Amino acid sequence: MKHCKNCPATVLRQGYATGVRSPDAAGEFIRPSVCAGTCSDIPCSNTKLGIAAILKDQGYVSDFEKIEDGNRSYIRITLRYYHREPAFNEMKRVSKPGRRVYSAADKLPRVKNGLGVAIISTSKGIMSDKQARLLNIGGELICTIW
């Protein structure tokens, strides 16, 4: 797998080198994913692994891998492109640390009339809005992608 010059494992992004973890794991995931070139390294957590798995299942990310580096672990995300354009147009954070947004199963949002995906944190784990509707589970709206 080829990686861009912005994401070698030896070069840590600003703020990640200190080892201080943010309470906003999803926000820490979304920012580098939107701003990255072809791939990006971000600190690993179970929430971020769940989001990355959903993005890969939905076709927005071509690949992701967990990298162990001593006592730290990172997720390397490789974004998918079609005709030199990213596979997603917008990735928007819905629930934030200062304002949590929850939704019941029957009121889960449809992103761009079903063309996009909402990522939901439920009692059964992190899943897409379509999976949550099938299981009839509501939860916290983490972000929307289209």
PyMOL commands that set and color helices and strands:
alter all, ss='L'
color gray80, all
select helices_A, chain A and resi 25-35+46-58+105-107+111-114+129-135
alter helices_A, ss='H'
color red, helices_A
select strands_A, chain A and resi 39-43+61-69+72-79+81-82+85-86+91-93+102-103+117-122+125-128+139-145
alter strands_A, ss='S'
color yellow, strands_A
deselect
rebuild
show_as cartoon
